[in-house]
Amino acid sequence: MSRVLIVGAGLTGSLCACLLKREMQSKVQIVVWDKARGSGGRMSTSRPPDSSSHSADLGAQYITATSSYAQSHHRFYSELLSAGVLQPLDSLVEGLKHKDGNKDYMTPLGMSSVVKHFLSESGAELFFERHVTGLYRRGASWEVQRKAGGSEMFDAIVLTMPAPQILQLQGDVGHMLSVHQKQQLEGVEYSSRFAVALFFPPDVVFTFPWAARYVTDNPCVRYIAADSRKRNADGPGRGPSLVVHTSVPFGLKHLERDKEDVQPIILQELNKLLPGLPQPISIKCQKWRYSQVLSSVPDCPGHMTVLHQPPLVCAGDSFVHSNFDGCVESALSALSVLKASL
């Protein structure tokens, strides 16, 4: 049985693990590592400090099923809808631009529930705070080194982290990438932004009519969402949460600053947009250095194969685009390489 390591417990990593289980169950032992303290990646859901407030999605806000993948990805949406992980997004989102044939969905339990569903289905061994720093080829296997020290051996590896982090890996990866592959990875461009979650006590009721709003007339704030309202979860007993995303130019301008220094600027602009906003009981700020892919790797639809034996595959939105359908395409693409190699 081949031992397969998937690096990254985000959407692409969770889909890879789930598909591997379903397609190659008798042939593989699946292990997932993530450097964070929990799963989700850029589909993370942040919990409040206590249960008196709703959770908040600091990354992706909703899922758009694009018409071009309506048939080929139908089974994934059907599965999530049947499991109650997805529901139609029917609350008011001001400024949301609809395209013909697209469908928007929200997650009643937060965006990370999508990732958690596929990880649960995969039966993978899941380890957090495992930061991969180096990959070394050892005959027909890979030795994977961790930042905290120590290493483990695997028969195949799927890397789902952003392209710049792949290029930072120590060991044999840099030697095995061709000049062209390195250039392709170096050419991937990302948007950057900050996100702030505000958690409120149970007696707070927002007076604005929308569940989310795209902002066009502020240099800092681009998007605001009342997360509990977006999920149709408003009700007595738990306070609402509010999520703020900055614009990309603001994120780029302040990218190298500590998030603690940027948070007051965002809150000041938020209060201009929503004067009289009640005092939150807790605030969390997140810096997304690699928020969304602006320019992906060309001519590598879905994945990049670094080595066939032992398999080393790069996947994720660096090779497609930053949405659910892109991550599905990448996972399916990586799966085809592993099925042919193991």
C-alpha positions as CSV (number, residue, x, y, z in Angstrom):
1,M,0.0,0.0,0.0
2,S,1.4,3.4,-1.0
3,R,1.6,6.1,1.6
4,V,0.5,9.4,0.0
5,L,1.0,12.8,1.7
6,I,-1.2,15.8,0.8
7,V,0.3,19.0,1.9
8,G,-2.5,21.5,2.7
9,A,-5.9,21.0,4.3
10,G,-7.7,23.5,2.2
11,L,-10.3,22.8,-0.5
12,T,-8.0,21.3,-3.1
13,G,-6.2,19.1,-0.5
14,S,-9.5,17.9,1.0
15,L,-10.9,17.1,-2.5
16,C,-7.7,15.2,-3.4
17,A,-7.9,13.2,-0.2
18,C,-11.6,12.3,-0.8
19,L,-11.1,11.4,-4.4
20,L,-8.1,9.2,-3.6
21,K,-10.1,7.3,-1.0
22,R,-13.0,6.8,-3.4
23,E,-10.9,5.9,-6.5
24,M,-7.9,4.1,-4.9
25,Q,-9.0,3.0,-1.4
26,S,-7.3,-0.4,-1.4
27,K,-4.0,1.0,-2.8
28,V,-3.2,4.1,-0.7
29,Q,-2.9,5.3,2.9
30,I,-3.8,9.0,2.9
31,V,-2.1,11.5,5.2
32,V,-2.9,15.3,5.2
33,W,-0.6,17.8,6.8
34,D,-1.3,21.5,7.3
35,K,0.9,24.2,9.0
36,A,-2.2,25.9,10.5
37,R,-4.1,24.8,13.7
38,G,-7.1,23.8,11.7
39,S,-8.5,22.9,8.3
40,G,-10.0,25.2,5.7
41,G,-7.1,27.2,4.3
42,R,-8.6,30.2,2.5
43,M,-12.0,28.7,3.3
44,S,-11.5,29.2,7.0
45,T,-14.2,29.8,9.5
46,S,-13.2,31.7,12.7
47,R,-14.9,30.8,15.9
48,P,-15.7,33.5,18.5
49,P,-14.0,33.4,21.9
50,D,-17.2,32.0,23.4
51,S,-20.5,30.5,22.1
52,S,-22.5,33.8,22.6
53,S,-21.7,34.9,19.0
54,H,-21.9,33.3,15.6
55,S,-18.7,32.2,13.8
56,A,-17.4,34.2,10.8
57,D,-15.9,33.3,7.5
58,L,-12.6,35.2,7.1
59,G,-11.8,33.9,3.7
60,A,-14.2,32.8,0.9
61,Q,-17.7,34.1,1.5
62,Y,-19.9,31.9,-0.7
63,I,-19.6,29.4,-3.5
64,T,-20.6,30.1,-7.1
65,A,-21.3,27.2,-9.3
66,T,-20.3,28.3,-12.8
67,S,-22.4,27.3,-15.8
68,S,-19.4,26.0,-17.7
69,Y,-18.9,23.3,-15.1
70,A,-22.6,22.6,-14.4
71,Q,-22.5,19.1,-15.9
72,S,-19.0,17.9,-15.1
73,H,-19.1,19.0,-11.4
74,H,-22.8,18.3,-10.7
75,R,-22.0,15.3,-8.4
76,F,-19.9,17.5,-6.1
77,Y,-22.6,20.1,-5.6
78,S,-25.3,17.4,-5.3
79,E,-23.3,15.7,-2.6
80,L,-22.9,18.9,-0.6
81,L,-26.5,19.9,-1.0
82,S,-27.7,16.5,0.1
83,A,-25.5,16.6,3.1
84,G,-26.8,20.0,4.1
85,V,-23.3,21.6,3.7
86,L,-24.5,23.9,1.0
87,Q,-27.8,25.8,0.6
88,P,-28.9,28.4,-2.0
89,L,-27.7,31.9,-1.2
90,D,-31.1,33.7,-1.2
91,S,-30.3,36.6,1.2
92,L,-29.7,40.2,-0.1
93,V,-26.2,40.8,-1.3
94,E,-25.9,44.4,-2.6
95,G,-23.6,44.8,-5.6
96,L,-23.4,41.0,-6.4
97,K,-23.1,40.6,-10.2
98,H,-25.0,37.5,-11.4
99,K,-24.0,35.8,-14.6
100,D,-26.5,33.8,-16.6
101,G,-26.4,30.1,-15.6
102,N,-24.4,30.6,-12.4
103,K,-25.8,29.6,-9.0
104,D,-24.6,31.0,-5.6
105,Y,-24.6,28.9,-2.5
106,M,-23.9,29.6,1.2
107,T,-22.8,27.3,4.0
108,P,-25.0,27.2,7.1
109,L,-22.1,26.1,9.3
110,G,-19.4,28.2,7.7
111,M,-17.2,27.8,4.7
112,S,-14.8,25.5,6.4
113,S,-17.6,22.9,6.6
114,V,-17.1,22.2,2.9
115,V,-13.4,21.3,3.5
116,K,-14.3,19.3,6.7
117,H,-16.9,17.3,4.8
118,F,-14.4,16.1,2.2
119,L,-11.7,15.4,4.8
120,S,-14.2,13.4,6.8
121,E,-15.2,11.4,3.7
122,S,-11.5,10.7,2.9
123,G,-10.7,9.0,6.2
124,A,-7.3,10.5,6.0
125,E,-4.9,10.8,8.9
126,L,-5.0,14.5,9.5
127,F,-2.2,16.4,11.3
128,F,-2.1,20.2,12.0
129,E,0.8,22.4,12.8
130,R,2.9,20.3,10.4
131,H,4.9,22.8,8.4
132,V,6.8,21.2,5.6
133,T,10.2,22.8,4.9
134,G,12.0,20.3,2.7
135,L,11.5,17.3,0.3
136,Y,14.3,14.9,-0.4
137,R,14.2,12.0,-2.8
138,R,15.3,8.7,-1.2
139,G,15.2,6.1,-3.9
140,A,11.6,5.2,-4.6
141,S,10.3,7.4,-1.7
142,W,10.3,10.9,-0.4
143,E,11.6,12.1,2.9
144,V,9.6,15.1,4.1
145,Q,11.1,17.4,6.7
146,R,9.1,19.5,9.2
147,K,9.9,22.9,10.6
148,A,9.6,21.6,14.1
149,G,12.1,18.9,13.4
150,G,12.0,15.3,12.3
151,S,10.9,13.8,9.0
152,E,8.7,11.0,7.6
153,M,8.8,8.9,4.5
154,F,6.1,8.8,1.8
155,D,5.6,7.1,-1.6
156,A,3.9,10.1,-3.2
157,I,3.3,13.8,-2.5
158,V,0.7,16.3,-3.6
159,L,1.6,19.9,-2.8
160,T,-1.5,22.2,-2.7
161,M,0.1,25.4,-1.2
162,P,0.5,28.7,-3.2
163,A,3.2,28.7,-5.8
164,P,5.7,30.9,-3.9
165,Q,5.7,28.5,-1.0
166,I,6.5,25.6,-3.3
167,L,9.5,27.5,-4.6
168,Q,10.6,28.1,-1.0
169,L,10.9,24.4,-0.2
170,Q,14.4,23.1,0.6
171,G,15.8,19.8,-0.7
172,D,15.5,18.3,-4.1
173,V,12.4,20.1,-5.5
174,G,14.4,23.0,-6.8
175,H,16.7,20.7,-8.7
176,M,13.9,18.7,-10.2
177,L,11.8,21.6,-11.5
178,S,12.8,22.5,-15.0
179,V,13.8,26.1,-15.9
180,H,10.4,26.5,-17.6
181,Q,8.5,25.1,-14.6
182,K,10.3,27.5,-12.3
183,Q,9.4,30.4,-14.6
184,Q,5.8,29.3,-14.6
185,L,5.6,29.1,-10.9
186,E,7.4,32.5,-10.5
187,G,4.8,34.0,-12.9
188,V,1.8,33.2,-10.7
189,E,0.3,36.4,-9.3
190,Y,-2.0,36.9,-6.3
191,S,-4.2,39.5,-4.9
192,S,-3.6,40.4,-1.2
193,R,-6.1,41.7,1.3
194,F,-6.9,41.9,5.0
195,A,-10.1,40.6,6.6
196,V,-11.6,41.5,9.9
197,A,-14.2,39.6,11.9
198,L,-16.2,41.3,14.6
199,F,-18.2,39.3,17.1
200,F,-21.2,40.9,18.9
201,P,-23.2,40.1,22.0
202,P,-26.7,38.4,21.7
203,D,-28.6,41.7,22.2
204,V,-27.2,43.3,19.0
205,V,-29.5,43.6,16.0
206,F,-28.2,45.1,12.8
207,T,-30.4,47.8,11.3
208,F,-29.2,47.6,7.7
209,P,-31.3,45.5,5.3
210,W,-28.7,43.5,3.5
211,A,-26.8,40.3,4.4
212,A,-23.7,41.4,2.5
213,R,-22.7,44.4,0.5
214,Y,-20.0,45.2,-2.1
215,V,-18.5,48.6,-1.4
216,T,-17.4,50.7,-4.3
217,D,-16.8,54.2,-2.8
218,N,-14.2,53.5,-0.1
219,P,-10.5,53.3,-0.5
220,C,-10.1,50.6,2.2
221,V,-13.3,48.5,2.5
222,R,-14.5,46.4,-0.5
223,Y,-17.0,44.0,1.1
224,I,-19.0,43.7,4.3
225,A,-21.1,40.7,5.4
226,A,-23.4,40.0,8.3
227,D,-22.4,36.3,8.4
228,S,-25.2,35.0,10.5
229,R,-27.7,36.7,8.2
230,K,-26.0,35.5,5.1
231,R,-26.4,31.9,6.5
232,N,-30.1,32.5,7.4
233,A,-29.0,31.9,11.0
234,D,-30.1,35.1,12.8
235,G,-32.1,34.4,15.9
236,P,-32.2,34.9,19.7
237,G,-29.5,33.5,21.9
238,R,-26.4,34.2,19.8
239,G,-24.9,37.5,18.7
240,P,-24.3,38.3,15.1
241,S,-20.9,38.5,13.4
242,L,-19.6,40.9,10.8
243,V,-16.9,40.3,8.3
244,V,-15.0,43.0,6.5
245,H,-12.7,42.5,3.5
246,T,-10.4,45.2,2.3
247,S,-9.8,46.2,-1.3
248,V,-6.9,44.7,-3.2
249,P,-5.0,48.0,-3.6
250,F,-5.3,48.6,0.2
251,G,-4.1,45.1,0.9
252,L,-1.1,45.6,-1.4
253,K,-0.2,49.0,0.1
254,H,-0.2,47.6,3.7
255,L,1.0,44.1,3.0
256,E,4.2,44.2,4.9
257,R,2.7,45.9,7.9
258,D,1.6,43.9,11.0
259,K,-2.1,43.2,11.0
260,E,-2.4,44.7,14.5
261,D,-1.3,48.0,13.0
262,V,-3.7,47.8,10.0
263,Q,-6.8,46.7,12.0
264,P,-7.5,50.2,13.5
265,I,-7.5,51.7,10.0
266,I,-10.0,49.2,8.7
267,L,-12.3,49.7,11.7
268,Q,-12.2,53.4,11.3
269,E,-13.3,53.1,7.7
270,L,-16.0,50.6,8.7
271,N,-17.4,53.0,11.2
272,K,-17.7,55.6,8.4
273,L,-19.7,53.2,6.3
274,L,-21.8,51.9,9.3
275,P,-22.0,54.8,11.7
276,G,-23.4,53.8,15.1
277,L,-22.2,50.2,14.8
278,P,-22.4,48.6,18.3
279,Q,-19.3,47.7,20.2
280,P,-18.1,44.1,19.5
281,I,-17.0,41.8,22.2
282,S,-14.1,40.4,20.2
283,I,-12.3,41.2,16.9
284,K,-10.0,39.1,14.8
285,C,-7.8,40.3,11.9
286,Q,-6.4,38.1,9.1
287,K,-3.8,39.0,6.5
288,W,-4.3,37.1,3.3
289,R,-1.0,37.4,1.4
290,Y,-2.2,34.9,-1.2
291,S,-5.9,35.8,-1.3
292,Q,-6.9,34.9,-4.9
293,V,-5.0,34.0,-8.0
294,L,-4.9,36.8,-10.6
295,S,-2.6,35.0,-13.1
296,S,-2.3,31.2,-12.9
297,V,0.3,28.9,-14.4
298,P,-0.3,28.7,-18.1
299,D,-0.4,25.4,-20.0
300,C,-0.7,23.3,-16.8
301,P,-4.5,22.9,-16.4
302,G,-5.1,21.7,-12.9
303,H,-1.6,20.5,-11.9
304,M,2.1,20.4,-12.5
305,T,4.0,17.1,-12.4
306,V,7.5,17.5,-11.0
307,L,8.3,13.8,-11.0
308,H,6.4,10.7,-12.1
309,Q,8.4,8.2,-9.9
310,P,8.2,8.6,-7.0
311,P,5.2,10.9,-7.8
312,L,5.5,14.6,-6.8
313,V,2.5,16.7,-8.0
314,C,1.7,20.3,-7.5
315,A,-2.0,21.3,-7.4
316,G,-4.3,24.0,-6.2
317,D,-5.6,27.3,-7.6
318,S,-2.1,28.3,-8.7
319,F,-2.8,26.1,-11.7
320,V,-6.5,27.0,-12.4
321,H,-8.5,29.7,-10.7
322,S,-9.6,30.6,-7.2
323,N,-13.1,29.2,-6.9
324,F,-14.7,25.9,-6.0
325,D,-14.8,24.7,-9.6
326,G,-11.1,25.5,-10.1
327,C,-10.2,23.5,-7.0
328,V,-12.3,20.5,-8.2
329,E,-10.6,20.6,-11.6
330,S,-7.2,20.7,-9.9
331,A,-8.0,17.7,-7.6
332,L,-9.4,15.7,-10.5
333,S,-6.3,16.5,-12.5
334,A,-3.9,15.5,-9.7
335,L,-5.9,12.3,-9.2
336,S,-5.3,11.2,-12.8
337,V,-1.5,11.5,-12.3
338,L,-1.6,9.5,-9.1
339,K,-3.8,6.8,-10.6
340,A,-1.3,6.4,-13.4
341,S,1.8,6.4,-11.2
342,L,0.8,4.3,-8.2
